[in-house]
Amino acid sequence: MGGGKVTGAAELTRWRGFASLGWLVVLLAWETVAPFFPLFRSWRERGRHALRNVALGLANGLVTALVFAVAWKWVADSAAKHGFGLLNLGELPAWAHALLALLVLDLWTYWWHRVCHAVPLLWRFHRVHHSDAQMDVTTANRFHLGEIILSSVLRLPLLPLLGIHFGELVLYETLLQIVVQWQHANISLPPALERVLRLVVVTPGMHKVHHSRAQPETDSNYASLSSVWDTLFRSRRCRADLENILLGLEGKDSPGQQGLTGLLRDPFRGENR
């Protein structure tokens, strides 16, 4: 893979990093001024929680940048060069190609997320994300490296088969990073605005339901950008009393389980739920 591939892959890391950091600062300030849940007893507790989650995110980002971003660009560029892939079968305008690519990527993310809840082995990795009983903006970074590797490997055939351009992947990943941070933030929207927005996009209120300890609620609201997928595939669930939701997972609250070492080891414990 040539230098151009490395340079292009660096774009993905750079833009995601800029978007993530800038928006993180805004949402941290919002959570501080107007938190929805009283999650932390002290700044020290909040700081430890944030450092643990961000450490996981940095490790995942490093692996993505060093291993997968270059490979994604190579397979996407190769497919575009040879006209290979579903979206390259016709002469689509650039804007139409990009719009369809975003929709297809978001649909793929919906089903990957749903499968992670349904398949016991995948759930073991994904529950690291769900076990956060103090969900805030930093929880958007809290994923086990195993889950990141699995999803990244599956993208390698997905990009050329669908004919998705690397620039479209960069755009989707940037939008996803911004929206996912917003969804996890310990904030709320005015009820009327929440009701309108959730018709089209996944809102913080919808995602709080997804992080509930009640399994029927945990196994709902799988969408990432557009909430249309949850409506279409009958996985949407809403509730009015968001303030009564208990976040996290039962049996995952001990300090040992919530520490960085405990989170990394969790998928390799025996239980599936």
Secondary structure, DSSP 8 states (H G I E B T S, - for coil): --HHHHHHHHHHHHHHHHHHHHHHHHHHHHHHHS-SS---SSHHHHHHHHHHHHHHHHHHHHHIIIIIHHHHHHHHHHHHHTT-SGGGSS---HHHHHHHHHHHHHHHHHHHHHHHHHSHHHHHHHHHHHT-SS--GGGGG---HHHHHHHHHHHHHHHHHHT--HHHHHHHHHHHHHHHHHHHSS----HHHHHHHTTTB--HHHHHHHTBSSHHHHTS---SSBTHHHHHTT-----S-GGG--BS-TT--SHHHHSHHHHHHGGGSS---
